[in-house]
Amino acid sequence: MIKKNIIGVIHARGGSVRIPMKNIKLLNGKPLISYMINAALGSDYIRRVIVSTDNLDIKNVALDCGAEVPFDRPKHLSTDCPSELVTKHALEFVEAEEQKIVDIVV
């Protein structure tokens, strides 16, 4: 069986309208984002876990949790925009960086 090239992209902008900085608020003593990062890192299929963020505090928490934050999310994607644009940006970044096609993005 051929192994697919699968990446995980977690969206975590700092400017949430309802709960500012919700991604790093503590839930049961851990940052909220850590639950998603740990689940993705525990997958046998996801090769890279990337957090797309525009915020340095979120970036640092994500890195501490073991995710990659290989770019700063562009300003035009740091507003309340369609999530598929954020995923597309991350996909295009990874494919350009690695010079190979990603099969699946989750």
SESE-400272 format. One record per residue (C-alpha): residue number from 1; x, y, z. Coordinates in Angstrom, 2 decimals, padded with zeros to 5 digits. Layout:
REM residues N
<r n="NUM" X="X" Y="Y" Z="Z"/>
...
This chain:
REM residues 106
<r n="1" X="000.00" Y="000.00" Z="000.00"/>
<r n="2" X="001.31" Y="003.44" Z="-000.94"/>
<r n="3" X="001.44" Y="005.85" Z="001.97"/>
<r n="4" X="-000.35" Y="009.15" Z="001.30"/>
<r n="5" X="001.26" Y="012.50" Z="001.94"/>
<r n="6" X="-001.12" Y="013.94" Z="004.56"/>
<r n="7" X="-000.75" Y="017.16" Z="006.52"/>
<r n="8" X="-002.88" Y="018.60" Z="009.30"/>
<r n="9" X="-003.60" Y="022.33" Z="009.40"/>
<r n="10" X="-004.96" Y="023.95" Z="012.56"/>
<r n="11" X="-006.43" Y="027.44" Z="012.20"/>
<r n="12" X="-005.73" Y="029.64" Z="015.22"/>
<r n="13" X="-006.00" Y="033.37" Z="014.67"/>
<r n="14" X="-005.63" Y="035.72" Z="017.58"/>
<r n="15" X="-008.59" Y="037.95" Z="016.77"/>
<r n="16" X="-011.52" Y="035.75" Z="017.68"/>
<r n="17" X="-014.64" Y="037.90" Z="018.05"/>
<r n="18" X="-016.52" Y="036.04" Z="020.78"/>
<r n="19" X="-013.63" Y="034.82" Z="022.95"/>
<r n="20" X="-010.37" Y="036.68" Z="022.26"/>
<r n="21" X="-007.30" Y="034.41" Z="022.32"/>
<r n="22" X="-009.53" Y="031.37" Z="022.89"/>
<r n="23" X="-006.93" Y="029.03" Z="021.39"/>
<r n="24" X="-004.60" Y="029.48" Z="024.34"/>
<r n="25" X="-007.22" Y="029.77" Z="027.09"/>
<r n="26" X="-006.79" Y="026.98" Z="029.61"/>
<r n="27" X="-009.22" Y="024.08" Z="029.61"/>
<r n="28" X="-008.63" Y="021.59" Z="032.38"/>
<r n="29" X="-005.19" Y="023.14" Z="032.92"/>
<r n="30" X="-004.02" Y="022.94" Z="029.28"/>
<r n="31" X="-004.29" Y="025.38" Z="026.38"/>
<r n="32" X="-007.32" Y="024.64" Z="024.22"/>
<r n="33" X="-005.17" Y="024.30" Z="021.10"/>
<r n="34" X="-003.08" Y="021.59" Z="022.74"/>
<r n="35" X="-005.95" Y="019.12" Z="022.49"/>
<r n="36" X="-006.13" Y="019.45" Z="018.69"/>
<r n="37" X="-002.36" Y="019.41" Z="018.31"/>
<r n="38" X="-001.99" Y="016.27" Z="020.46"/>
<r n="39" X="-004.77" Y="014.49" Z="018.56"/>
<r n="40" X="-003.15" Y="015.31" Z="015.23"/>
<r n="41" X="000.33" Y="014.34" Z="016.44"/>
<r n="42" X="-001.09" Y="011.02" Z="017.64"/>
<r n="43" X="-002.34" Y="010.11" Z="014.17"/>
<r n="44" X="-000.53" Y="007.38" Z="012.27"/>
<r n="45" X="-001.42" Y="009.15" Z="009.01"/>
<r n="46" X="-000.70" Y="012.85" Z="009.46"/>
<r n="47" X="002.91" Y="013.59" Z="008.53"/>
<r n="48" X="003.06" Y="017.24" Z="009.57"/>
<r n="49" X="000.93" Y="019.24" Z="012.01"/>
<r n="50" X="000.96" Y="022.91" Z="011.07"/>
<r n="51" X="-000.68" Y="025.77" Z="012.95"/>
<r n="52" X="-001.68" Y="028.78" Z="010.88"/>
<r n="53" X="-001.71" Y="031.84" Z="013.15"/>
<r n="54" X="-001.16" Y="035.57" Z="013.12"/>
<r n="55" X="-000.31" Y="035.79" Z="016.81"/>
<r n="56" X="003.07" Y="035.32" Z="018.53"/>
<r n="57" X="001.59" Y="033.99" Z="021.79"/>
<r n="58" X="-000.42" Y="031.34" Z="019.92"/>
<r n="59" X="002.65" Y="030.49" Z="017.85"/>
<r n="60" X="004.75" Y="029.93" Z="020.98"/>
<r n="61" X="002.10" Y="027.74" Z="022.63"/>
<r n="62" X="001.71" Y="025.71" Z="019.42"/>
<r n="63" X="005.47" Y="025.19" Z="019.18"/>
<r n="64" X="005.61" Y="024.16" Z="022.85"/>
<r n="65" X="002.91" Y="021.58" Z="022.11"/>
<r n="66" X="004.93" Y="020.08" Z="019.26"/>
<r n="67" X="003.26" Y="021.61" Z="016.22"/>
<r n="68" X="005.03" Y="023.44" Z="013.42"/>
<r n="69" X="004.40" Y="027.12" Z="012.73"/>
<r n="70" X="006.52" Y="027.57" Z="009.60"/>
<r n="71" X="004.97" Y="030.88" Z="008.48"/>
<r n="72" X="003.07" Y="033.88" Z="009.76"/>
<r n="73" X="-000.51" Y="033.95" Z="008.53"/>
<r n="74" X="-000.92" Y="036.85" Z="006.08"/>
<r n="75" X="-002.99" Y="039.82" Z="007.21"/>
<r n="76" X="-005.65" Y="039.26" Z="004.55"/>
<r n="77" X="-006.27" Y="035.79" Z="006.06"/>
<r n="78" X="-006.27" Y="037.06" Z="009.63"/>
<r n="79" X="-009.80" Y="038.39" Z="009.48"/>
<r n="80" X="-013.09" Y="036.51" Z="009.54"/>
<r n="81" X="-012.43" Y="034.90" Z="006.14"/>
<r n="82" X="-013.43" Y="031.51" Z="004.69"/>
<r n="83" X="-011.41" Y="028.75" Z="006.34"/>
<r n="84" X="-010.67" Y="027.08" Z="003.01"/>
<r n="85" X="-008.50" Y="030.08" Z="002.10"/>
<r n="86" X="-006.41" Y="029.56" Z="005.23"/>
<r n="87" X="-006.03" Y="025.85" Z="004.44"/>
<r n="88" X="-005.15" Y="026.62" Z="000.81"/>
<r n="89" X="-002.44" Y="029.06" Z="001.92"/>
<r n="90" X="-000.88" Y="026.41" Z="004.21"/>
<r n="91" X="-001.09" Y="023.76" Z="001.48"/>
<r n="92" X="000.59" Y="026.02" Z="-001.08"/>
<r n="93" X="003.31" Y="026.90" Z="001.43"/>
<r n="94" X="004.11" Y="023.24" Z="002.17"/>
<r n="95" X="004.06" Y="022.18" Z="-001.49"/>
<r n="96" X="006.40" Y="025.04" Z="-002.44"/>
<r n="97" X="008.70" Y="024.34" Z="000.52"/>
<r n="98" X="008.92" Y="020.60" Z="-000.11"/>
<r n="99" X="008.60" Y="020.62" Z="-003.90"/>
<r n="100" X="006.10" Y="017.77" Z="-003.77"/>
<r n="101" X="002.35" Y="017.38" Z="-003.87"/>
<r n="102" X="000.32" Y="016.94" Z="-000.70"/>
<r n="103" X="-002.36" Y="014.27" Z="-001.17"/>
<r n="104" X="-004.68" Y="015.17" Z="001.68"/>
<r n="105" X="-005.08" Y="018.12" Z="004.06"/>
<r n="106" X="-007.09" Y="017.73" Z="007.26"/>
